[in-house]
Amino acid sequence: MFRIRRIPDALARANADAVKQAEAILHQHFPFSWPAAPGSLSALLAMPASTAFRPFVLVAEDAQERVRGVALARHAADLDFLYLDYIAADVRRTGTGIGGALYQRVRELARNLGAIGVFLEAQPDDPALCPDHAIRAENASRLRFYARFGAYPVIGTAYETPLPGAMVPPPYLVYDALGSDSPLAMDAARRIVRALLERKYGADCPPGYVDAVVASFRDDPVRLRNGRHRRREVAGPSGHGATAPLPVVANEHHAIHHVRDRGYFEAPVRIRAIRRVLEERLPVRRVAARRFGERHLTAVHAPEMVSYLRRVCMQLPADRAVYPYVFPIRNRAAPPRELPLRAGYWCIDTFTPLTANAWPAARGAADCALTAAALVVEGERFAYALVRPPGHHAEHRAFGGFCYLNNAAIAAQYLSRFGRVAMLDIDYHHGNGQQDIFWRRSDVLTVSIHGHPNIAYPYFTGFAHEVGEEAGRGFNLNLPLPEKTAPEEWHAAHERAHARIRRFAPQWLVLCLGLDTGRGDPTGSWSLRPPDFHRIGSAVRALDLPTVVVQEGGYLTRMIGRHTAAFFSGLLGLPLNHAGHGAAQRTKPT
């Protein structure tokens, strides 16, 4: 088993180790073109995101995080194409499917970036260009590999003109239309070929070389060498402008946690309402949650609290709920002996009960958030953890506010191994949980836009002067707003939040999606409507970060689905009133 993830930089230790291993594999396969000296891949990743040929590095790792394959692609945003520079598997792992999985992920990356297709160079199988029979057979096998995905050499041009001093035969230019039936227009091909030759080979091209090769593209549309290995794609988005389905990881067994007390708004109907409208209006893909170890929970929560939650919930009968009612203001060092009485030792309020089903539901929600985080690490641009119970009020040593485990903080901790993380909480209530958990850390920026604690739960946190301590000083931003905040004031707060996130320059974003800011929500006082949520989704998209969205509050069930769909329409770059795509696709757990 192996996973594929994108390496955003070589700063985090896990990324630096992976880059070092990937460089060794590239040098194994490409000794003449890949530099022997280490650091070349790190230098590429350090290039600014605005570069004309932005690099993307994907690695395939086994369970021990050993790199078994690597792909290096470059995105030309100005011309909307992706160029596959290198793809290789460890010499000890050839023939195990790693190359195919990597190339499929490259194609998904191209779709997510809105590229018209993938271009690459492949060594020729023409005897006139490659007289060595053994090498020519290897080249033919490689071309058959790409043909299985619908990628074929361009024919009828002078692209195979060799460069002076080249040590290998001139390559074919191969084009993968990503399953689209739209032909490659001559004018687009000329622009792309010019950019490719100038950006990749630069000074190696003699005067007039680029002009001559570009001028040789005379067929409109460009002709491809379509062979018998052609495979037509029948599922998934394809072609320029298509929208990749949003991966949705839902807590399928959340309904077991159902507190029927009057006034308890956090009910199973919330998730059903969201899912129904999302699947009617947007391209979504259901992804089953993976199971993660408890160590991911104790990385952000006190192990004693996690153990307490698990033990007390497992011991409770199905018809009993324990509500905290005694709290240790003075002596937290001596918890009561009886587990039910100890609830107030760990809880911050009187309305977050412990039941037999609270722990399995909370545990499942954390797995959903971790699965969504793993998906963006593996290359998805966005992933949505549609969960309940929510989590952003759960602190390092305390639960409350309907929250038992901080799903978003658990996801952020997972992502922090691979680079800096920004957390943006847009729930009506302050994200006190992640503020507490990351209070002294500078690798995770926590930002919360919420109702002022003078009037909104949890009341004792969320003030503007709370900025973090020690290494984390300046890495916590609270933007509290008045009880009667107009939508434009809310959007202005988002502009401040996004500006801070850009200065932080994270590799990942975790967004706590609270919808209790909507008009008429029983727990909020603001008046946001679907156009406001769409506008914020579009603004988050403009941050251009791999993003995990974790569901938090939102209790007006007749509107929560519309508000969610509006937000994700903006996030996916779709118009507000985008109409549905039918039933969701389903993906088995991986």
Buried (B, 14 or more C-beta within 10 A) or exposed (E): EBBBBBBBBBBBEBBBBBBBBBBBBBBBBEEEEBBEEEEBBBEBBEEEEEBBBBBBBBBBBBEEBBBBBBBBBBBBBEBBBBBBBBBBBBEEBEEBEBBBBBBEBBBBBBBBBBBBBBBBBBBBBBEEBBEEEEBBEEBBEBBEBBBEBBBBBBBEBEBBEEEEEEEEBBBBBBBBBBBBEEBBEBEBBBBBBBBBBBBBEEEEBEEEBBEEBBEBBEBBEBBBEEEEBEEEBEEBBBBBEBBBBBBBBBBEBBBBBBBEEEEBBBBBEBBBBBBEBBBBBBBBBBBBBBEBEBEBBBBBBBEEBBEBBBEBBEEBEEEEBBBBEEEBEEEEEEBEEEBBBBBBBBBBBBBBBBBBBBBBBBBBBBBBBBBBBBBBBBBBBBBBBBBBBBBBBBBBBBBBBBBBBBBBBBBBBBBBBBBBBBBBBBBBBBBBBBBBBBBBBBBBBBBBBBBBBEEBBBBEBBEEEBBBEEEBEEBBBBBBBEEEBEBEEBBBBBEEBBEBBBEBEBBBBBBBBBBBBBBEBEBBBBBBBBEBBBBBBBBBBEBEBBBBBBBBBBBBBEBBBBBBBBBBBBBBBBEBEBEBBEEBBEBEEE
